[in-house]
C-alpha cells in the first residue's frame, strides 16, 4: 500500500487485500441482509467488502459482505464454506472520508476505528452472482463515516472457569471474554453433551449470548459453530444433546444474521426422533421473531395431537410463542392435557403441563 503524507500524518491509501487493486468508497446498497452497511466490490478480483464504522460489528459486516457476494441469496450464502468456497480478510483503521488506512487511529483530531470486511468467493461462484452484483452497485449511493465505540478489557478463561461460571449462571464475564477469545465458544459447546439438564440449558442459553459477542469481532467463528452443529445430521440423526436447541438459541440471539438457517431447522420436523428438539428450537426463535415463522405454523399444528407427550408439549409451546389465531381450535382439543414438560427460562427449569400451557395461551 502506498504511504502518503497528509497534514504531517502517515496514512496509507486503501487497496484490496487480495489483489492489491485500488477500491472505491463503499456505498449504500440493497444487500438482502438487515444491517444495511455500506458495500463495495473490487473490480479486479470480485472481492466484496462491507464497511463497519465502529470496528466492533464485524459479525454484521461479514454477513453483509457474504450475502451481497451471493447476490442476496441467503440459501447460497449459508451453504458456502470458509476457505473452500470463499476467503475473508479484514482491513482495520479505515477512514471512509479519506479512503485511507490510518495506522495511528487518529486523523485530524478524529478517532478512526472503521474496518472493511472483505469476502472473495471462488471464481465458479462469482460467475453465478457477478451480473446481479453489478446491477445493485450501479444503483448505489455513496456514504460517509459514523460513530465509534469504546475499547474493552481482555480476559481469558479456562474451560473449567467457563463451566463454573455457567453452572453459577454468571453471564457477564463470559460475554466480555467471548468478544476476543475464540475458545470461549468451544468451551461452551462442549457443555451441550452434559447429562446435567440444567447445566446443559444454561450452556445453550449463554452460548447464544456469547455468539452475539463473538460475531461482533469474529463472525467466522459463529458460522463455523453453526455449521459444526448441523454437520452430524448430514449423515445421521444422532448428535450431541443440545445441538439443535443451541442452533435455535443462536438464531434467536442473532436473527438478523442467521435467519437463513431457519429452513434447515424446520426440516428436522420430518424426523420423529428430532422433532421435539426442533420444536423447542423453533419455539425459542418464535419468542423473538415470530414473523419469521408464520409459514411454519401450519407444519406444527398437527403435532399438537401427537402421541408423544414431549412433541405435543413443545408444539403447544411453539404456538404459545407465535400467538396465532388459527391455532386456537387445535389448542382447545388438548387443553386438558396432563403431560409434563420442562420449560427453561433465564437460568431456571420449571415443570408445567400441556393443559397449563394451553390455558395460558387461550387466555
Residue pairs with C-beta under 8 A, 6 or more apart in sequence:
1 12
1 13
1 14
1 15
1 101
2 12
2 13
3 10
3 11
3 12
4 11
4 12
4 13
4 100
6 98
6 100
6 107
7 107
7 108
9 102
9 104
9 107
9 108
10 103
10 104
11 95
11 98
11 100
11 101
11 102
11 103
11 107
12 100
12 101
12 102
12 103
13 22
13 99
13 100
13 101
14 22
14 23
14 91
14 94
14 99
14 100
14 101
14 116
15 21
15 22
15 23
16 22
16 23
16 42
16 44
16 45
16 47
16 49
16 118
17 47
17 89
17 91
17 118
18 42
18 45
18 47
18 87
18 89
18 118
18 120
19 42
19 44
19 45
19 47
21 42
21 43
21 44
21 45
23 40
23 42
23 49
24 40
24 43
25 40
25 96
25 99
25 142
25 143
26 37
26 38
26 39
26 40
26 49
26 50
26 51
26 96
26 116
26 143
27 38
27 39
27 40
27 137
27 140
27 141
27 142
27 143
28 36
28 38
28 39
28 140
28 141
28 142
28 143
29 38
29 39
29 68
29 136
29 137
29 139
29 140
30 72
30 136
30 139
31 37
31 39
31 64
31 67
31 68
31 72
31 136
32 67
32 68
32 72
32 73
32 74
33 60
33 63
33 64
33 67
33 68
33 72
33 256
33 257
34 256
35 57
35 60
35 61
35 63
35 64
35 256
36 64
37 50
37 51
37 52
37 57
37 60
37 61
37 64
38 50
38 51
38 96
38 143
39 48
39 49
39 50
39 51
39 64
39 65
39 68
39 137
39 140
40 48
40 49
40 51
40 116
40 137
41 47
41 48
41 49
41 133
41 134
41 137
42 48
42 49
42 118
42 120
45 120
46 120
46 121
46 123
46 126
46 130
47 118
47 119
47 120
48 65
48 66
48 68
48 69
48 118
48 119
48 120
48 121
48 133
49 65
49 91
49 116
49 117
49 118
49 119
50 60
50 61
50 62
50 64
50 65
50 68
50 116
50 117
51 61
51 94
51 96
51 114
51 115
51 116
51 143
52 58
52 60
52 61
52 114
52 115
52 116
52 117
53 96
53 113
53 114
53 145
53 146
53 147
53 148
54 113
54 114
54 146
54 147
54 148
54 149
55 92
55 93
55 113
55 114
55 115
55 148
55 149
56 113
56 149
56 216
56 217
57 216
58 90
58 115
58 117
58 215
58 216
58 217
58 218
58 219
59 212
59 214
59 215
59 216
59 217
59 218
59 219
59 222
59 254
59 257
60 215
60 216
60 219
60 256
60 257
61 115
61 116
61 117
61 219
62 88
62 117
62 119
62 215
62 219
62 220
62 223
63 219
63 256
63 257
64 117
65 88
65 117
65 118
65 119
66 77
66 80
66 86
66 119
67 73
67 74
67 77
68 133
68 136
69 77
69 86
69 119
69 120
69 121
69 126
69 129
69 133
70 76
70 77
70 80
70 121
70 125
70 129
71 128
71 129
71 132
71 133
72 132
72 136
73 129
74 259
74 260
75 260
75 263
76 125
76 129
77 260
78 258
78 260
78 261
80 86
80 121
80 125
81 227
82 88
82 220
82 223
82 224
85 121
85 122
85 125
86 119
86 120
86 121
86 122
86 125
87 119
87 120
88 117
88 118
88 119
88 120
88 220
89 118
90 115
90 116
90 117
90 118
91 101
91 115
91 116
91 118
92 101
92 115
93 101
93 102
93 103
93 104
93 105
93 112
93 113
93 114
93 115
94 100
94 101
94 102
94 112
94 114
94 115
94 116
95 101
95 102
95 107
95 110
95 112
95 114
95 145
96 114
96 143
96 144
96 145
97 144
97 145
98 107
100 107
102 112
105 111
105 112
105 113
106 112
111 148
113 148
113 149
114 145
114 148
121 129
152 176
152 179
152 180
153 176
154 177
154 180
154 181
155 173
155 176
155 177
155 181
156 177
156 181
156 183
157 165
157 173
157 174
157 177
157 181
157 184
157 187
158 187
159 183
159 186
159 187
159 190
162 174
162 184
162 187
162 188
162 191
163 187
163 191
163 199
165 171
165 173
165 174
166 174
166 188
166 191
166 199
166 202
166 203
166 206
167 199
167 202
169 202
169 206
169 347
171 206
171 209
174 184
174 188
174 206
174 209
174 210
175 206
175 209
175 210
175 212
175 213
176 213
177 184
178 184
178 185
178 210
178 211
178 213
178 214
179 213
179 214
179 216
179 217
180 217
182 214
182 218
182 221
184 210
184 214
185 207
185 210
185 211
185 214
185 221
185 222
185 225
188 203
188 206
188 207
188 210
189 207
189 225
189 228
189 229
189 246
191 199
191 200
191 203
191 242
192 200
192 203
192 204
192 207
192 240
192 241
192 242
192 243
192 246
193 200
193 240
193 241
193 242
194 200
194 203
194 241
197 342
197 349
198 349
200 241
200 242
201 242
201 245
201 344
201 349
202 347
203 242
203 246
204 242
204 245
204 246
204 249
204 344
205 249
205 344
205 346
205 347
207 246
207 249
207 250
208 246
208 249
208 250
208 252
208 253
209 253
211 222
211 225
211 250
211 253
211 254
212 253
212 254
214 221
214 222
215 221
215 222
215 254
215 257
219 257
222 250
222 254
222 257
222 258
225 250
226 247
226 250
226 258
226 261
229 239
229 243
229 244
229 246
229 247
230 247
230 261
230 264
232 238
232 239
232 240
232 243
233 239
233 268
233 274
237 271
237 273
237 274
244 265
244 268
244 274
244 277
244 278
244 280
244 281
245 277
245 280
245 281
245 284
247 261
247 265
247 281
248 265
248 280
248 281
248 282
248 283
248 284
248 285
249 281
249 284
250 258
251 258
251 259
251 261
251 262
251 265
251 281
251 285
252 284
252 285
252 287
252 288
252 289
253 288
255 285
255 288
255 289
255 292
259 289
259 292
262 282
262 285
262 292
262 293
262 296
265 278
265 281
265 282
265 285
266 278
266 282
266 296
266 299
268 274
268 275
268 277
268 278
268 281
269 275
269 278
269 279
269 299
269 300
269 303
271 278
272 308
275 303
275 306
275 308
275 311
276 308
276 310
276 311
276 313
276 314
279 300
279 303
279 311
279 314
279 315
279 317
279 318
280 314
280 317
282 293
282 296
282 300
282 318
283 314
283 317
283 318
283 320
283 321
284 321
285 292
285 293
286 293
286 318
286 321
286 322
287 321
290 321
290 322
290 323
290 324
293 322
294 322
294 324
297 319
297 322
297 324
297 326
297 327
298 326
300 315
300 318
300 319
301 315
301 319
301 326
301 327
301 330
303 311
303 312
303 315
304 312
304 315
304 316
304 319
304 327
304 330
304 331
304 333
304 334
305 312
305 330
305 333
305 334
306 312
306 315
309 339
309 340
309 341
309 354
310 339
310 341
312 334
312 337
312 339
312 354
313 337
313 339
313 340
313 341
313 354
313 357
314 341
316 331
316 334
316 337
316 354
316 357
316 358
316 361
317 341
317 343
317 357
319 327
319 330
319 331
319 361
320 357
320 360
320 361
323 361
327 361
328 362
331 358
331 361
331 362
332 358
332 362
334 354
334 355
334 358
335 355
335 358
335 359
335 362
336 355
337 353
337 354
337 355
337 358
338 353
338 354
338 355
339 353
339 354
340 351
340 352
340 353
341 351
341 352
341 353
341 354
341 357
342 349
342 350
342 351
343 349
343 350
343 351
343 352
